[in-house]
Amino acid sequence: MFYQSLTKAIGNTPLIKFSADCPATILIKLEYLNPGGSVKDRSALYLIEKAEKSGQLKPGGTIIDASSGNQGIATAMIGAMKGYKVIISVSEKISQEKLKTIQAYGAEIIMSKPTKFLEDPESYHSKALALHKKTPNSFMPNQYFNPVNAEAHYYSLGPEIWEQTDGKITHFFAAAGTGGHVSGVGKYLKEKNPNIRVIAFDSENSWRSTHGKPKPYKVEGMGIDFDSPVLNKNVIDEILTVSDRDALAMLKKLAHNYGLLVGPTSGAVAYATFEYAKKLDNKAICVMVFGDSGRAYLSKNFYEQGKGKQLLKSTKTKQYRELEKLQI
């Protein structure tokens, strides 16, 4: 069997059982095995193809969006395949691996200084919006504020999880950034069985967690840092917070002990899911999403130990230390 195109290979990722020290069954959806390396392949494809069908995106057009990395990678990949010019606005906090991957697909990069709030005129999102408004024949997927983001996962990720568990899933766990995949999957699963519990994870230092007074945090891709129609709180039973410390410590454990080299959000999801599952019985079937690969963060040294960690820490530049103090 073969796929007729690259986009047809997006989705249908494996669901594997994790040997956890608890009575509940814990399953991991390996979204980093998508062609572009993350769960964002699904939303990028859906947003682009829906825009094509509606006429918002025309042949020869330009796709412009803001991204912390993975959505930009997916958009650049799909844009290259479909023949669009792609411009991705990013913050200087982006990992070098993500930045170089976007560029490798031929996309143009707009770099912005980190800001505490997305609404700041100098933020990477604001700059993307301004460029879109003045660029003829351009389309902005606007992943942060476009409800179609969640719709993508309602029609793809949700049905896959339901089918792969034979409809027996009892709990769904996912990180919330834009809120797209936890909202879309949550809506689908709740329609199938309203008793399924949907749990989202947020950074303890996010805009939501700090009641509008965000603090710096290192985990990329997780953190409710603005009010958006993408996040559907009606289908989420609980929003729990996770610290950088716990998320990053779990990354090392997953890689060194289980061969799972995953990104920071997956570390957060794993830590919080394992803690939550301790109170569940053997009838519980839990699914958690591992959104991207740790290969996109190797330059951030999250996986180092011992002397290597100390050496890398000592070689951090002043600029890098300053960026770590900032939020977005």
Buried (B, 14 or more C-beta within 10 A) or exposed (E): EEEEEBBEBBBEBEBEEBEBEBEBBBBBBBBBBBBBBBBBBBBBBBBBBBBBEEEBBEEEBBBBBBBBBBBBBBBBBBBBBBEBBBBBBBBBBBBEBBBEBBEEBEBBBBEBEBBBBBEBEEBBBBBBBBBBEEBEEBBBBBBBBBBBBBBBBBEBBBBBBBEBBEEEBBBBBBBBBBBBBBBBBBBBBBEBEEEBBBBBBBBBBBBBBBEEEBBBBBBBBBBBBBEBEBBBEEBBBEBBBBBBEBBBBBBBBBBEEEEBBBBBBBBBBBBBBBEBBEEBEEEBBBBBBBBBBBBBBBEBBBBBEEEEBEEEEEEEEEEEEEBBEBBB
